[in-house]
Amino acid sequence: MSRMRPTHNQMKFLVDQMANDPQLCSSNFTKTFTHKIAQQRWENIAFKLNSLPGPEKNWQKWKKTWQDTRNSTKTKAAAIKRHLGGTGGGPSCSVELNAIQMETLPLLSKSSISGHSDSVESIVQFDFDGSTEDVIIGKLTHQFILVIVLLKSLDTIVFKLK
């Protein structure tokens, strides 16, 4: 059994359907938007997609096709963002979004690609033997490696956290 990939027209239609149905696109179920309602919407979309030229799939496979498209778009967009945030000097970014992924990108939450911008880094506290002179409190960031040098008696202890 060979698997056929959806045609460009089928994928465009699928992305358009997701753009027009934010509840289904986000898959956030509520009291008014249940799994049963989502299934009915997917069955309707599958019927329309199967009427277009290209492979025919059941609603679960079309849903999986959407999930795969969404995930590959997130992965590529995150890779591009990481490359753009690099120091430069290396080769240009070889990752590119195709036309369908470009249309999918606005439907995704920004935090799924770049993380949460409102996140606050954790406070790290080291307490050795319960003595207050040995307590070190530091704030970690992703950009820096925190090196803590603690002098305890005659020993020097170095902690390197990434």
C-alpha positions as CSV (number, residue, x, y, z in Angstrom):
1,M,0.0,0.0,0.0
2,S,1.6,3.3,-1.1
3,R,0.7,6.5,0.8
4,M,0.0,9.5,-1.3
5,R,0.8,12.9,0.0
6,P,-2.0,15.4,-0.1
7,T,-2.0,17.8,-3.0
8,H,-1.2,21.5,-2.6
9,N,-4.9,22.3,-3.1
10,Q,-5.9,19.9,-0.4
11,M,-3.3,21.3,2.0
12,K,-4.3,24.9,1.2
13,F,-7.9,24.0,1.9
14,L,-7.0,22.4,5.2
15,V,-5.0,25.4,6.3
16,D,-7.9,27.7,5.3
17,Q,-10.3,25.6,7.3
18,M,-8.1,25.8,10.3
19,A,-7.8,29.6,9.9
20,N,-11.6,29.8,9.8
21,D,-12.1,27.6,12.9
22,P,-9.9,28.8,15.8
23,Q,-11.4,26.3,18.2
24,L,-10.6,23.4,16.1
25,C,-7.2,24.8,15.2
26,S,-6.2,25.1,18.9
27,S,-8.0,21.9,20.0
28,N,-8.8,23.5,23.3
29,F,-11.9,21.7,24.5
30,T,-14.5,23.5,26.7
31,K,-18.1,22.8,27.8
32,T,-19.3,24.3,24.6
33,F,-16.6,22.8,22.3
34,T,-16.4,19.1,23.0
35,H,-14.5,16.2,21.5
36,K,-17.7,15.1,19.8
37,I,-18.2,18.5,18.1
38,A,-14.5,18.6,17.0
39,Q,-15.0,15.1,15.5
40,Q,-18.0,16.3,13.6
41,R,-16.1,19.3,12.3
42,W,-13.2,17.0,11.2
43,E,-15.6,14.6,9.5
44,N,-17.0,17.6,7.5
45,I,-13.5,18.8,6.6
46,A,-12.5,15.3,5.6
47,F,-15.5,15.0,3.3
48,K,-14.6,18.3,1.6
49,L,-10.9,17.4,1.3
50,N,-11.8,14.0,-0.1
51,S,-13.9,15.7,-2.8
52,L,-10.8,17.5,-4.1
53,P,-8.4,15.7,-6.4
54,G,-5.8,13.8,-4.4
55,P,-5.7,11.0,-1.8
56,E,-8.7,10.2,0.3
57,K,-8.3,9.8,4.1
58,N,-10.7,9.4,7.0
59,W,-11.1,12.3,9.4
60,Q,-8.5,11.0,11.9
61,K,-5.8,10.9,9.1
62,W,-6.7,14.4,8.0
63,K,-6.4,15.5,11.6
64,K,-3.0,13.8,11.8
65,T,-2.0,15.6,8.6
66,W,-2.9,18.9,10.2
67,Q,-0.9,18.0,13.4
68,D,2.1,17.0,11.3
69,T,2.0,20.2,9.3
70,R,1.6,22.3,12.4
71,N,4.5,20.4,14.1
72,S,6.9,20.7,11.1
73,T,6.1,24.4,10.8
74,K,6.9,24.9,14.5
75,T,10.1,23.0,14.3
76,K,11.3,24.8,11.2
77,A,10.3,28.3,12.5
78,A,12.1,27.6,15.8
79,A,15.2,26.5,13.9
80,I,15.1,29.7,11.8
81,K,14.6,31.9,14.9
82,R,17.5,30.2,16.7
83,H,19.7,30.7,13.6
84,L,18.8,34.4,13.4
85,G,19.6,34.8,17.1
86,G,23.1,33.3,16.5
87,T,26.3,35.3,16.5
88,G,26.7,35.2,12.8
89,G,29.8,34.5,10.7
90,G,28.6,31.0,9.7
91,P,26.7,29.7,6.7
92,S,23.3,31.1,6.0
93,C,20.3,29.3,7.4
94,S,19.4,26.3,5.1
95,V,15.9,25.8,6.7
96,E,13.1,27.4,4.8
97,L,9.3,27.3,5.2
98,N,7.3,26.1,2.2
99,A,4.2,28.0,1.0
100,I,1.8,25.9,3.2
101,Q,4.0,26.3,6.2
102,M,4.1,30.1,5.6
103,E,0.3,30.1,5.7
104,T,0.2,27.8,8.8
105,L,2.7,30.0,10.8
106,P,0.2,32.8,11.8
107,L,-2.2,30.1,13.1
108,L,0.4,29.0,15.7
109,S,1.0,30.6,19.1
110,K,4.2,32.6,19.3
111,S,5.2,30.8,22.5
112,S,5.2,27.4,20.7
113,I,8.0,28.7,18.5
114,S,10.0,31.1,20.7
115,G,9.0,30.1,24.2
116,H,7.3,32.2,26.9
117,S,8.5,35.8,26.9
118,D,7.1,36.5,30.4
119,S,8.9,33.7,32.0
120,V,11.1,34.6,35.0
121,E,14.2,32.7,35.6
122,S,14.4,30.7,38.8
123,I,16.3,31.8,41.9
124,V,18.9,29.2,42.8
125,Q,19.9,28.9,46.4
126,F,22.8,26.8,47.8
127,D,22.8,26.1,51.5
128,F,25.8,24.2,52.8
129,D,25.6,22.7,56.3
130,G,22.8,25.2,57.2
131,S,25.3,28.0,57.9
132,T,24.3,31.4,56.7
133,E,27.7,32.4,55.5
134,D,27.6,29.6,53.0
135,V,24.3,30.6,51.3
136,I,24.6,31.9,47.8
137,I,21.7,33.1,45.8
138,G,22.0,33.7,42.1
139,K,19.8,34.3,39.1
140,L,20.3,32.0,36.1
141,T,19.8,33.1,32.5
142,H,20.1,31.2,29.3
143,Q,22.7,33.5,28.0
144,F,25.2,33.0,30.8
145,I,26.8,30.1,32.6
146,L,26.8,30.8,36.2
147,V,30.0,29.9,37.9
148,I,29.8,29.9,41.7
149,V,33.0,29.8,43.7
150,L,32.5,29.0,47.3
151,L,35.3,29.1,49.8
152,K,34.6,26.7,52.6
153,S,37.3,26.4,55.2
154,L,40.4,25.7,53.1
155,D,38.6,24.0,50.3
156,T,37.4,25.7,47.1
157,I,34.3,24.3,45.5
158,V,33.3,25.3,42.0
159,F,29.8,24.8,40.7
160,K,29.2,25.3,37.0
161,L,25.6,25.4,35.9
162,K,24.4,25.4,32.4
